[in-house]
Amino acid sequence: MPTATASAPTGIPKQITTVSPWAREPSAREVCAIALLGGLIFVAVICKSQNYLAKVDIFGDAYMEIASAIRHWDFRGLVVEQFWGLPYFMAALSMLTDLSDRTSLLVICVAASFVSLLFVRRLWGGWVAASFAVVSFDWMQRSYLGGSEPLFAALLFSSFLAVRRQRWVLATLLASLATVCRPLGVFALLGIGVTLLSKREFLRCAAATATGAAIGLAYVLPLWRYFGSPLANVHGYNPQGKMFGFPFYAIIKGTILYPAPWTNLVLSFGWILLVSAAVIAAVRSEHYRVYAREFPVENIFAALYLLAVYCYNSPYWARGSFPRFVIPVVPFVLFAFSPRIPKDRRLLWALAFIMPALAAISAIGLRSVLASIRSVF
């Protein structure tokens, strides 16, 4: 690291360490700029090979169908698989603005993606936020093609911020809304309840429980009324048997039963190994243990969420969708590795050019991209 010399009052030279401008923590503006550049490159690469809006329709078709059914309050013929949190937000935005379901999907996903990054920066710092913006293909795909993950992350991380400010009812409300987007948000609610009980804050725990119960009841009543079960969404996640089993069992079984391209295997097992290494690093790291003691709600959520992902008992999805499933805990993974993350913003900007292009190619399919290249030459 470069150094400079200065004279102390006694006349004895004293070394002063100067920090490179590229080693300064990314600001909120820079995090958003990195994400914006990544989004533009991602969309541009998609447009080069395919119709972008048609690709959005493929990624967001189920959500748009549900949002349309909610707007018309007509659920005939609707297949219940996805959770309805995102479609409710889409339907509300469409009714307020007359935007199409597709446009509402994109507006919510892009806005929630940027909001999530700002929340990540406030929770875990600029290096984690900027890295989160560029490391996950699935995060970029769901942000710019549509998916429930950006809205889930925005609600989840805002709940963590509310907990840090001791605003327990607001935190429960946000975590409950996150749970109706992605069911494993329930672990944030569990973390809030356990933390309040450990603090012997019984009145606050009761208020938080009532808030969560009200949101949950409002959500399940239409499912119960029109589909015959308040857990109709949950049944759609793994209709063949138990939802959870032994850790890694379904991941291994699915790899054997369902052959996949080598690129898919590299991506999914790369994330499995990375996340597993982060768990080990967190357990061994004093800085993470201090963090876990100071913010137990976040730590409880991350631990239970990862356990559920490792134990998810669907061989077809457990391995192939692992990178998508772990999106909400990627900031925890990066924070566990934060002492080892290279503190050089030039690297982040380089990744902001490279990773979105690779994420777009992953969304299109490598074979389709190669076929397009051959057609040109």
Helices and strands as residue ranges (DSSP letters): E 3-7, E 13-17, G 21-23, H 28-49, H 52-72, H 85-97, H 101-124, H 126-135, H 137-144, H 149-164, H 168-179, G 183-185, H 186-198, H 202-227, H 232-237, H 249-257, H 262-284, H 286-294, H 296-311, H 315-318, H 322-325, G 327-329, H 330-336, G 338-340, H 345-364, H 366-376
